[in-house]
């Protein structure tokens, strides 16, 4: 087998992330793994254990085994832009607040890296969405998202008037603050804040969640993963703005049409436990990240003993 290489990226605005990046680089280098970093991050990390430097872009992760991300969900979403084109899985170490996408916490960082070195991990694919913006029949932009694409009002004092469409058929006209088109992965992000359902990651579906809508029919919707969602900005109202994962922005002129469909390329995430336990682990993740109260739970085994 060839030389193993891992791309290391971190939230360079946090000294804690830079310190942990240096520890990870040292541990990987000691195990004979080539440590790669982005050119604009390598100097901030300041580690002699970094052996490769690459420009940020779609080829940054090419040939790497894993992308290791030190930061919060925002840092991981940025890293997904590097890993997705190359089909390379990524793993997040949470240094943020909720860190729902992260797989590991900083207090077990050394053990996490040991497991990566020993290849004691599995890879899970998360569906993405491809997003197309059209104006007067002409393509204005094409982008993608792991969590969500959100059509929002551009002016705070004015509602956004839109028509939502599913599979080429109009569904409802809304006066609203916006509309979230989400993946199951994004169901615990903006869509959740807007009142959408939590969808387990292995469920393949698309979500459409209106934000502060004024309409008789404006519930959150869960549709087929093969469906095509569209949000049209009514011509007689001001334009809006499209945000994808809170990172990629497209201004929407009046009359714009945003189409959302299942993405051609998934994002691959490293998980540190075996297959077959994803459902249970996601439940545990919900409990931990949202601080859910499960006091008094006895479980199946305890219940069966008293049956």
DATA-V314241 format. One record per residue. PSI is psi in whole degrees, 0 to 359 (* if undefined). OMEGA is omega in radians with two decimals (none if undefined). Layout:
[[PSI;OMEGA] [PSI;OMEGA]]
This chain:
[[152;-3.12] [179;3.13] [131;3.11] [138;-3.14] [138;3.06] [137;3.10] [127;-3.11] [125;3.12] [148;-3.02] [162;3.01] [98;-3.01] [351;3.10] [357;3.14] [122;3.14] [326;3.13] [323;3.12] [320;3.13] [319;3.12] [315;-3.13] [328;3.07] [320;3.10] [321;3.10] [317;3.14] [316;3.14] [318;-3.14] [317;-3.12] [318;3.13] [316;-3.11] [321;3.12] [334;3.13] [4;3.11] [16;3.13] [132;3.11] [126;3.13] [123;3.12] [143;3.10] [161;3.07] [145;-3.11] [320;-3.08] [358;3.09] [335;-3.02] [317;-3.12] [322;3.13] [321;3.11] [317;3.02] [50;-3.12] [131;3.05] [352;3.12] [352;3.06] [118;-3.04] [342;3.13] [142;3.02] [134;-3.10] [157;3.07] [145;3.05] [133;-3.11] [182;-3.05] [344;3.14] [2;-3.03] [324;-3.08] [0;-3.08] [129;3.11] [353;3.12] [155;3.10] [320;-3.06] [150;2.92] [121;3.12] [127;-3.02] [124;3.11] [109;-3.09] [199;3.11] [193;-3.11] [327;3.11] [320;3.11] [322;3.13] [321;3.11] [325;3.06] [318;3.14] [331;3.11] [332;3.09] [335;3.11] [320;-3.01] [325;-3.03] [313;-3.11] [329;-3.10] [354;-3.11] [25;-3.10] [133;3.13] [153;3.10] [154;3.10] [134;-3.13] [136;2.97] [117;-2.96] [117;3.00] [12;-3.11] [214;-3.10] [282;-3.14] [310;3.11] [49;-3.03] [330;-3.11] [343;-3.07] [150;-3.14] [334;-3.02] [156;3.06] [156;-3.04] [335;-3.10] [349;3.08] [31;-3.06] [312;-3.10] [318;3.11] [321;3.10] [313;-3.14] [321;3.09] [319;-3.13] [325;3.07] [317;3.13] [320;-3.12] [3;-3.11] [34;3.10] [69;3.13] [163;3.03] [164;-3.11] [131;3.12] [141;-3.13] [134;3.07] [130;3.14] [149;3.10] [179;3.02] [141;2.99] [137;-3.01] [129;3.12] [134;3.09] [128;3.12] [145;3.06] [122;-3.11] [38;3.11] [351;-3.13] [142;3.12] [124;3.13] [324;-3.11] [157;3.03] [127;-3.11] [196;-3.07] [172;3.09] [149;3.00] [317;-3.13] [295;-3.03] [157;2.93] [125;-3.05] [123;3.02] [120;-3.05] [159;3.05] [145;-3.13] [331;-3.13] [127;-3.06] [326;-3.02] [355;-3.10] [137;3.02] [156;3.04] [129;3.09] [120;-3.09] [162;2.93] [128;3.10] [143;-3.05] [143;3.05] [123;3.11] [45;3.02] [4;-3.14] [134;3.14] [140;-3.08] [311;-3.08] [142;3.03] [132;-3.04] [140;2.80] [120;-2.94] [174;2.98] [340;3.14] [182;3.11] [130;3.10] [126;2.99] [115;-2.89] [156;2.93] [169;3.00] [323;3.10] [321;-3.14] [358;-3.09] [342;3.10] [9;-3.13] [236;-3.07] [320;-3.12] [322;3.11] [317;3.13] [331;-3.13] [3;3.09] [14;3.14] [167;-3.13] [155;2.98] [126;-3.10] [128;3.14] [142;-3.00] [329;-3.09] [352;3.04] [125;3.12] [116;-3.09] [166;2.97] [146;-3.13] [143;3.01] [116;-3.03] [110;3.07] [149;3.11] [118;3.09] [55;-3.05] [143;3.02] [93;-3.12] [156;3.10] [329;-3.12] [101;-3.14] [45;3.12] [161;2.96] [141;-3.08] [144;3.02] [120;-3.04] [173;-3.12] [147;3.08] [344;3.12] [357;-3.14] [158;3.01] [119;3.09] [148;3.06] [144;3.06] [119;-3.14] [130;3.07] [118;-3.08] [136;-3.03] [331;-3.06] [3;-3.10] [163;3.10] [160;3.13] [182;-3.12] [203;3.13] [144;3.08] [129;3.02] [132;3.06] [116;-3.10] [23;-3.13] [14;-3.05] [318;-3.07] [123;-3.01] [137;3.04] [123;3.05] [136;-3.07] [107;3.06] [160;3.06] [135;-3.13] [3;-3.13] [155;3.11] [125;3.12] [122;3.13] [135;-3.10] [127;3.11] [167;3.12] [136;-3.10] [148;3.10] [327;-3.12] [128;3.06] [170;2.89] [133;-3.09] [128;-3.11] [138;3.06] [133;3.02] [141;-3.01] [10;3.04] [172;-3.02] [169;3.11] [156;3.11] [349;-3.11] [12;-3.06] [318;-3.11] [311;3.12] [320;-3.12] [324;3.12] [322;3.06] [314;3.10] [323;-3.14] [318;3.09] [314;-3.11] [316;-3.08] [313;-3.03] [327;-3.11] [1;3.13] [44;-3.06] [145;-3.11] [115;3.09] [21;3.12] [135;-3.14] [352;3.12] [134;-3.11] [329;3.12] [166;-3.05] [315;-3.07] [315;-3.14] [321;-3.13] [321;-3.10] [333;-3.14] [336;-3.11] [12;-3.12] [*;none]]
